[in-house]
Amino acid sequence: MPRPLIVYRTGNDLDLNEVTALYEASTLGERRPIQDQTRMQAMLQHANLVITAWAHTQLVGISRAFSDFAFVTYLSDLAVHRDFQKQGIGKELIRQTQLAGGPHAKVVLLAAPAAEQYYPHLGFTHRPQAWMLDGDAALH
């Protein structure tokens, strides 16, 4: 059976139920607050660079990022539906995110443990200097 044509779109005006279903079908839902519709809607609404992949009318991939369009683009979510993985969709979502972020902006991300080996194959460089403070953690 031939693969469906994948169409890429830019913009965050998306149906939250479709986005949540994609997160679940990609395993990203395990690490995102998909049960909290208000929080998920805010995450989607406030991202200023969202690229999606569509097979006909089905949302099959998403890159949700924040960019200043000059220096850095933070790729916060990359999800591809399980049934559509290993077809280059994730790579194309990253490529389009990189292009939209501007010619000099670097792409920064935190990899999920299961995806750590994916990014070096695409040309990403590991930087152990990353630091994270959980949202409910107090500064000392």
N, C-alpha and C positions, 0 to 999 in steps of 0.2 A: 504494500500500500504506500503510495507516495506521501511524502511529508507535506503538510499544509504550508502555504506561503505565510511567512511571519512578517507582520507589518509593525513598525515601531512608531510610537507617538510620544510627544512631549506634553506634559501638563498634569496637574494634580486634581482635575475635576473628574473624579472617579467614583464609582459606586463602592461604598465602604464594604458591603457584603462580598463583592467580587474580590476586593483586595484581601480581605480576611480569609476568604476561601483559598486564594492563591498562597497566602502565608502558611496556611495549614497543609496544603498540598506540596509545599516545598520543604517542609520541616522548620522553616524560619518561625513559624507560629509557636514552636517550643520555647523560643527565646524572646518573644514579643508579647505584650499584654493584649492578646486578641480577644479576650473575654470582656475587656473594658472598652466598649464602643466609643465613649467620649474621648478617652485617651488616644485610641487609634485614629479617630477623626482628626484630632489636633495634630498628631504626628504627620498625617497625610497633608492636612491643610497648610501647615507651616513649613513644609519642605519646599525650598524654592527651585529645585531641579529634580523633576520626576520624569523618567523615561519608562514607557511600558512596551511590552511585546504582546501582540495579539495574533491568534490563529483564528481567522474568521472573526467571530464575535466573542471568543473566549480569551480572557486575560491569562496569559501563560508566563509572563515575566515582568519584573519591576526593578528599577533602580531608583531608590529614594535617597536624595542627596541634598547637601547644603553647600552653596558656593558663593564666594565673593567675586567670582568671574575674573579674577586677576592673579591671585596668589595660590589659593587652595580650594579644593572641593573635597568635602568629607562625604564619602559614600557610606551612608548609615545602614542601608538595607539593599541587599541584592538577593532576589528570589526568583527561581525558575521552577515551574510546576514539574513534579517528578516525571510525568509522562513526556516531558519535552526537554529533559536534561540531556547533555552530551550531544547537542546539535549546534553549539556555538552561540546560543541565545544569550547566555550570561556574558560571554566575551563581547558580543555586540552591544549589549546594554552598557557595559563598562566603557567601550570605545565611544559610544555616543555621549555618555556622561562626560568623558574626558574632553571630547570636542566641544560640547556645550559649555563646559567650565572655563574655556578660554585657552588660548595657545600656550600660555606660560604657567597655568595653574596646575599644581601637582595634585594627584588624587591620593587621599589618605583614607584608610579603613581599618577597622578592627575585625579580624577574621573569626568566624565561628570555629570552634575546635575541629569540627568535621571538614572544614574547608581550608585549613591551614596550608595544605599542600597544593591547592588549586592556584593560588595567586602567584607563586614564584614562576610557574610555567607560563604565565602571561606577561612576565617582565617586572612584577612588583618586587621591591627590595624590602627585606625584613628590617624593622627598626625597633630594637628592644627598649628604646627610651620612652615609649608610650606610657602614660599614667592615666588612671581613671579614679574618679570619686563618685560613689553611688549617690543617687539623688536624695536619699534619706540619711546619708552619713553626715556627721557634723565635722567641721574643720577643727583641728586641735590647736 
